[in-house]
Amino acid sequence: MRYLSESALVAAAFLISLPAYGQESDNDIIVTATRLAGEAQRLPADVDVIDVDEARSRGIDTIAAALAEAPGLNVMQTGGFGQQTSLFSGGANSNHTLVLFDGLRLNDPASPGSSFDAGQDMLGGLSRIEIVQGPMSAVYGSDAIGGVVNILPRRGGEGPLNAQLEARGGSFNTLAATAIIDGTLGNFRYAITGEGYTTDGYDLVPERFATHTGDEDGADSSTFTGIFDLNVADQLTLDLLVRRRTARADFDAFNFESAFPFREFRADDPDLEITRNDLTVARLGATWRLSDAFTLRATGGASDQEREEQDGGFTTSAYDGERRFSDLTLNWKAGDTGVLSNAGIAVGLEAQTEEVNINQGFATVIAAQDHRGVFATAQADIANITLTGAVRADDFEGFGTEATWRAGASINVIEPIRIYAAYGTSFRAPTLYERFIFFGDPNLDPERGSAWEIGADARLAAFGQDNGVEFGLLYRSSEIEDLIDFNAFFSYANIDAASIDSVESRVAIRPASWLVGRVSYVYTDAEDASAGTHLLRRPESMWIASLDFERGPFSGQLAWRRVGERADQIYGSDSFYAGVGVTPEYDVLRASAAWDIAAGAQIYVAAENLTDATYEPVNGFAGAPRSIMVGVRLRPTS
């Protein structure tokens, strides 16, 4: 039941003698907002960038834990590693956040809502994560109503062979390892990562439930990631991306009491297991540099997501979703002038086919659909003003064409202070499950949204530093119509609407070059516009604060997160479903420390939930108790 990545274990045997690890990184330049490289500080968008190496030095080793540090992105995990994890961006639904891997769509076509489950993936094969909140369908199409998360992989560094090894272990009999090799051999660049994670876990059924038994719910995962680039000629580069993740997890489902056939309850069940939660993505690309101004890129590939659940060794449900895709993009970048700079346009065509094979025991769905899309994005700096725009048309086999657009402007009022505003439209296509399950409707319309936002930020000199104090403030208002939900006949229909208003504020203070404190607060008012009730699992308030230091060979962080009260499906202490109510707020405190004991060698310790608080991130699912992880990272020198 427990395994570590074979690639990580094999590579670990010889990494000690390899030269230093190298990795490109520039947190100021992002591509996700417009598909064109731009400075995050100038773009009229709500942008967050997570540097993976910094996160790993703080003992953060999963995508879910890293994303939980982004203000406005609410990460709802039904337990520890391996358990279902939903992303609520800007107060929108979990299936309104589009997740990409280096631009490749990861949202699962076989899940009922086509959402992304962030609970199984580790950070080792990644370089950074770019998050853009707000409507992004004009850039990426369906599902991007609340925002986009773009997970970017590591790429080869300088020199023929660089390497890194990390091993860690701790509470709940958790063991993990990561092995990385990368380099450049003439015209060939490569990066290969193997990762493994195994844990006994803890009981997902809260102790307050009468059905709690202490049965542990463990999980295992292994991942291989390979990125390869070959310069065939001065004007032509070929690239290959491959990522394969296999995972399994124990879980406790909702059951029905035979004496009360319509009363659902939560209980331990040691026989329930997600025996397969696998993801495979592969892409082959070619980039032609037609001139200094024009670049043409073509890609093609496929993804496959498989999930199987068993009870006592018998399969109870299985989900298989395949996506085949191809695209062609032409980029134009203008030369800088005295007034105009960083001007560019991207125009592209996309085609994909989705196929699903879903067997839930009581119902099956075997269906497919084709999709075509065309888009154009643009951005430019004109003196102290940055302008961005995007338009897109998507044609789905199921319902026809959907057009979206987005426009934004950012103005540097004076050098350290700017204001920005943006407006965009968005949509989510009905899934094959929603259309063709026996209680579905093949004629469903897309869910449609629109949002506008206005923000301001400032970087001021203080404490002898240019950016000694930073401020940020953002207000966003969103309307979503034609939401798909169950009607009075218990069939899917376009019957709901949502109204979401949110305010986000941030402050960062650097009293010394080696010390920085950050605080962010997000207020979200997310309502069902039809019923006038709060949308489920959207906390009204969320606080995130941290104190980071880095002095000589020592670094560390003390971080605090408060998730406010939120509407949810409620389960009483008798474990039975009690209707919709309020789940209490909770606080989580974490701390980490790292020591560079020698050139290329670091040890670290990280403690989660320091106060051992009892909480439920999702009602009926226990949050993780206090845990400690200790690790070592080796980036040997020659």
Helices and strands as residue ranges (DSSP letters): H 6-12, G 15-17, E 29-30, E 38-39, E 46-51, H 52-57, H 63-67, E 73-77, E 85-89, G 94-96, E 97-101, E 104-105, E 126-133, H 137-140, E 147-153, E 162-170, G 171-173, E 174-185, E 188-202, E 217-233, E 236-250, E 254-256, E 264-266, E 272-289, E 294-311, E 314-333, E 340-359, E 364-382, E 385-396, E 400-414, E 417-428, H 432-436, E 447-462, E 465-486, E 492-512, E 515-528, E 533-534, E 541-551, E 554-563, E 566-571, E 577-583, E 586-598, E 601-608, E 627-634
